[in-house]
Amino acid sequence: MHWEVNVGSSRERRRELKGRRRPRGPLGWVLQILGELLITAGLVVVLFVVWQLWWTNIAAGQAQADAVNDMKRSFQSATPQPAPSNGEPPVAQAPDHGGAIGIVYIPRFGADYERPVMQGTGTDVLDTLGLGHYTHSAMPGAVGNFAVAGHRQTNGKVLDQIDKLVTGDKIYVQTADGYYTYTFRNNEIVMPSNTGVIAPVPGRPGEQPKDRIMTLTSCNPRFGSQERIIAYAVMDGWQPNSAGPPAEIAGAVGKG
């Protein structure tokens, strides 16, 4: 049996059916435009996420590395202030907003982890320069609370691993005067409105401090900001720059 297919007539029927389609009404046009807008919005969101989680880390990471290297060079030529005769660690005057305070080393975050600490917690500091020092908190080595803030997943993600700290971990702060060693004590999750964590005695506003505390604050959960994660450490040592760095961070201090 032989089958014949009339290709020409099939094409004509398709054109005829297509010509009979009802014209698109206002609702159809609205739905088409809405669909295109949703696709465009989706692409914008994807690009924004890429920018937030990738490019800001690259740009801020380079700026922070430059700041660390600048501080290392300045520490080599700086004249440290004399240590108090009573054996207390020296405490520097706070710089102006955006000024350099020191370099933080946290071996738990990696053998090469080093981040600058700058004065202030505005976006001009946190989004580019690294850790920001709460202006009204203590300076490194002082009795009270040396409190700093940092981003967790963007802009260099300086405190990305804050939840990985283990009791007893060391946190080192290098300034023009020397190395201050703090020992991690515990983490705490609080609401953003809880500013008592950066009080001279954390959690006890108005109480007179006796210890030298360091507090690190960041957003929680890792990809959100509904809460704040806090890390507390207590100072247990100090040594001048002339004595060289603590052995645990000698490699990080020497690079750059």
Secondary structure as a PSIPRED ss2 file (coil, helix, strand):
# PSIPRED VFORMAT (PSIPRED V4.0)

   1 M C   1.000  0.000  0.000
   2 H C   1.000  0.000  0.000
   3 W C   1.000  0.000  0.000
   4 E C   1.000  0.000  0.000
   5 V C   1.000  0.000  0.000
   6 N C   1.000  0.000  0.000
   7 V H   0.000  1.000  0.000
   8 G H   0.000  1.000  0.000
   9 S H   0.000  1.000  0.000
  10 S H   0.000  1.000  0.000
  11 R H   0.000  1.000  0.000
  12 E H   0.000  1.000  0.000
  13 R H   0.000  1.000  0.000
  14 R H   0.000  1.000  0.000
  15 R H   0.000  1.000  0.000
  16 E H   0.000  1.000  0.000
  17 L H   0.000  1.000  0.000
  18 K H   0.000  1.000  0.000
  19 G H   0.000  1.000  0.000
  20 R H   0.000  1.000  0.000
  21 R C   1.000  0.000  0.000
  22 R C   1.000  0.000  0.000
  23 P C   1.000  0.000  0.000
  24 R C   1.000  0.000  0.000
  25 G C   1.000  0.000  0.000
  26 P H   0.000  1.000  0.000
  27 L H   0.000  1.000  0.000
  28 G H   0.000  1.000  0.000
  29 W H   0.000  1.000  0.000
  30 V H   0.000  1.000  0.000
  31 L H   0.000  1.000  0.000
  32 Q H   0.000  1.000  0.000
  33 I H   0.000  1.000  0.000
  34 L H   0.000  1.000  0.000
  35 G H   0.000  1.000  0.000
  36 E H   0.000  1.000  0.000
  37 L H   0.000  1.000  0.000
  38 L H   0.000  1.000  0.000
  39 I H   0.000  1.000  0.000
  40 T H   0.000  1.000  0.000
  41 A H   0.000  1.000  0.000
  42 G H   0.000  1.000  0.000
  43 L H   0.000  1.000  0.000
  44 V H   0.000  1.000  0.000
  45 V H   0.000  1.000  0.000
  46 V H   0.000  1.000  0.000
  47 L H   0.000  1.000  0.000
  48 F H   0.000  1.000  0.000
  49 V H   0.000  1.000  0.000
  50 V H   0.000  1.000  0.000
  51 W H   0.000  1.000  0.000
  52 Q H   0.000  1.000  0.000
  53 L H   0.000  1.000  0.000
  54 W H   0.000  1.000  0.000
  55 W H   0.000  1.000  0.000
  56 T H   0.000  1.000  0.000
  57 N H   0.000  1.000  0.000
  58 I H   0.000  1.000  0.000
  59 A H   0.000  1.000  0.000
  60 A H   0.000  1.000  0.000
  61 G H   0.000  1.000  0.000
  62 Q H   0.000  1.000  0.000
  63 A H   0.000  1.000  0.000
  64 Q H   0.000  1.000  0.000
  65 A H   0.000  1.000  0.000
  66 D H   0.000  1.000  0.000
  67 A H   0.000  1.000  0.000
  68 V H   0.000  1.000  0.000
  69 N H   0.000  1.000  0.000
  70 D H   0.000  1.000  0.000
  71 M H   0.000  1.000  0.000
  72 K H   0.000  1.000  0.000
  73 R H   0.000  1.000  0.000
  74 S H   0.000  1.000  0.000
  75 F H   0.000  1.000  0.000
  76 Q H   0.000  1.000  0.000
  77 S H   0.000  1.000  0.000
  78 A C   1.000  0.000  0.000
  79 T C   1.000  0.000  0.000
  80 P C   1.000  0.000  0.000
  81 Q C   1.000  0.000  0.000
  82 P C   1.000  0.000  0.000
  83 A C   1.000  0.000  0.000
  84 P C   1.000  0.000  0.000
  85 S C   1.000  0.000  0.000
  86 N C   1.000  0.000  0.000
  87 G C   1.000  0.000  0.000
  88 E C   1.000  0.000  0.000
  89 P C   1.000  0.000  0.000
  90 P C   1.000  0.000  0.000
  91 V C   1.000  0.000  0.000
  92 A C   1.000  0.000  0.000
  93 Q C   1.000  0.000  0.000
  94 A C   1.000  0.000  0.000
  95 P C   1.000  0.000  0.000
  96 D C   1.000  0.000  0.000
  97 H C   1.000  0.000  0.000
  98 G C   1.000  0.000  0.000
  99 G C   1.000  0.000  0.000
 100 A E   0.000  0.000  1.000
 101 I E   0.000  0.000  1.000
 102 G E   0.000  0.000  1.000
 103 I E   0.000  0.000  1.000
 104 V E   0.000  0.000  1.000
 105 Y E   0.000  0.000  1.000
 106 I C   1.000  0.000  0.000
 107 P H   0.000  1.000  0.000
 108 R H   0.000  1.000  0.000
 109 F H   0.000  1.000  0.000
 110 G C   1.000  0.000  0.000
 111 A C   1.000  0.000  0.000
 112 D C   1.000  0.000  0.000
 113 Y C   1.000  0.000  0.000
 114 E E   0.000  0.000  1.000
 115 R E   0.000  0.000  1.000
 116 P E   0.000  0.000  1.000
 117 V E   0.000  0.000  1.000
 118 M E   0.000  0.000  1.000
 119 Q E   0.000  0.000  1.000
 120 G C   1.000  0.000  0.000
 121 T C   1.000  0.000  0.000
 122 G C   1.000  0.000  0.000
 123 T H   0.000  1.000  0.000
 124 D H   0.000  1.000  0.000
 125 V H   0.000  1.000  0.000
 126 L H   0.000  1.000  0.000
 127 D C   1.000  0.000  0.000
 128 T C   1.000  0.000  0.000
 129 L C   1.000  0.000  0.000
 130 G C   1.000  0.000  0.000
 131 L E   0.000  0.000  1.000
 132 G E   0.000  0.000  1.000
 133 H E   0.000  0.000  1.000
 134 Y C   1.000  0.000  0.000
 135 T C   1.000  0.000  0.000
 136 H C   1.000  0.000  0.000
 137 S C   1.000  0.000  0.000
 138 A C   1.000  0.000  0.000
 139 M C   1.000  0.000  0.000
 140 P C   1.000  0.000  0.000
 141 G C   1.000  0.000  0.000
 142 A C   1.000  0.000  0.000
 143 V C   1.000  0.000  0.000
 144 G E   0.000  0.000  1.000
 145 N E   0.000  0.000  1.000
 146 F E   0.000  0.000  1.000
 147 A E   0.000  0.000  1.000
 148 V E   0.000  0.000  1.000
 149 A E   0.000  0.000  1.000
 150 G C   1.000  0.000  0.000
 151 H C   1.000  0.000  0.000
 152 R C   1.000  0.000  0.000
 153 Q C   1.000  0.000  0.000
 154 T C   1.000  0.000  0.000
 155 N C   1.000  0.000  0.000
 156 G C   1.000  0.000  0.000
 157 K C   1.000  0.000  0.000
 158 V C   1.000  0.000  0.000
 159 L C   1.000  0.000  0.000
 160 D C   1.000  0.000  0.000
 161 Q C   1.000  0.000  0.000
 162 I H   0.000  1.000  0.000
 163 D H   0.000  1.000  0.000
 164 K H   0.000  1.000  0.000
 165 L C   1.000  0.000  0.000
 166 V C   1.000  0.000  0.000
 167 T C   1.000  0.000  0.000
 168 G C   1.000  0.000  0.000
 169 D C   1.000  0.000  0.000
 170 K E   0.000  0.000  1.000
 171 I E   0.000  0.000  1.000
 172 Y E   0.000  0.000  1.000
 173 V E   0.000  0.000  1.000
 174 Q E   0.000  0.000  1.000
 175 T C   1.000  0.000  0.000
 176 A C   1.000  0.000  0.000
 177 D C   1.000  0.000  0.000
 178 G E   0.000  0.000  1.000
 179 Y E   0.000  0.000  1.000
 180 Y E   0.000  0.000  1.000
 181 T E   0.000  0.000  1.000
 182 Y E   0.000  0.000  1.000
 183 T E   0.000  0.000  1.000
 184 F E   0.000  0.000  1.000
 185 R E   0.000  0.000  1.000
 186 N E   0.000  0.000  1.000
 187 N E   0.000  0.000  1.000
 188 E E   0.000  0.000  1.000
 189 I E   0.000  0.000  1.000
 190 V E   0.000  0.000  1.000
 191 M C   1.000  0.000  0.000
 192 P C   1.000  0.000  0.000
 193 S C   1.000  0.000  0.000
 194 N C   1.000  0.000  0.000
 195 T H   0.000  1.000  0.000
 196 G H   0.000  1.000  0.000
 197 V H   0.000  1.000  0.000
 198 I H   0.000  1.000  0.000
 199 A C   1.000  0.000  0.000
 200 P C   1.000  0.000  0.000
 201 V C   1.000  0.000  0.000
 202 P C   1.000  0.000  0.000
 203 G C   1.000  0.000  0.000
 204 R C   1.000  0.000  0.000
 205 P C   1.000  0.000  0.000
 206 G C   1.000  0.000  0.000
 207 E C   1.000  0.000  0.000
 208 Q C   1.000  0.000  0.000
 209 P C   1.000  0.000  0.000
 210 K C   1.000  0.000  0.000
 211 D C   1.000  0.000  0.000
 212 R E   0.000  0.000  1.000
 213 I E   0.000  0.000  1.000
 214 M E   0.000  0.000  1.000
 215 T E   0.000  0.000  1.000
 216 L E   0.000  0.000  1.000
 217 T E   0.000  0.000  1.000
 218 S E   0.000  0.000  1.000
 219 C E   0.000  0.000  1.000
 220 N E   0.000  0.000  1.000
 221 P C   1.000  0.000  0.000
 222 R C   1.000  0.000  0.000
 223 F C   1.000  0.000  0.000
 224 G C   1.000  0.000  0.000
 225 S C   1.000  0.000  0.000
 226 Q C   1.000  0.000  0.000
 227 E E   0.000  0.000  1.000
 228 R E   0.000  0.000  1.000
 229 I E   0.000  0.000  1.000
 230 I E   0.000  0.000  1.000
 231 A E   0.000  0.000  1.000
 232 Y E   0.000  0.000  1.000
 233 A E   0.000  0.000  1.000
 234 V E   0.000  0.000  1.000
 235 M E   0.000  0.000  1.000
 236 D E   0.000  0.000  1.000
 237 G E   0.000  0.000  1.000
 238 W E   0.000  0.000  1.000
 239 Q E   0.000  0.000  1.000
 240 P E   0.000  0.000  1.000
 241 N H   0.000  1.000  0.000
 242 S H   0.000  1.000  0.000
 243 A H   0.000  1.000  0.000
 244 G C   1.000  0.000  0.000
 245 P C   1.000  0.000  0.000
 246 P C   1.000  0.000  0.000
 247 A H   0.000  1.000  0.000
 248 E H   0.000  1.000  0.000
 249 I H   0.000  1.000  0.000
 250 A H   0.000  1.000  0.000
 251 G H   0.000  1.000  0.000
 252 A H   0.000  1.000  0.000
 253 V H   0.000  1.000  0.000
 254 G H   0.000  1.000  0.000
 255 K C   1.000  0.000  0.000
 256 G C   1.000  0.000  0.000
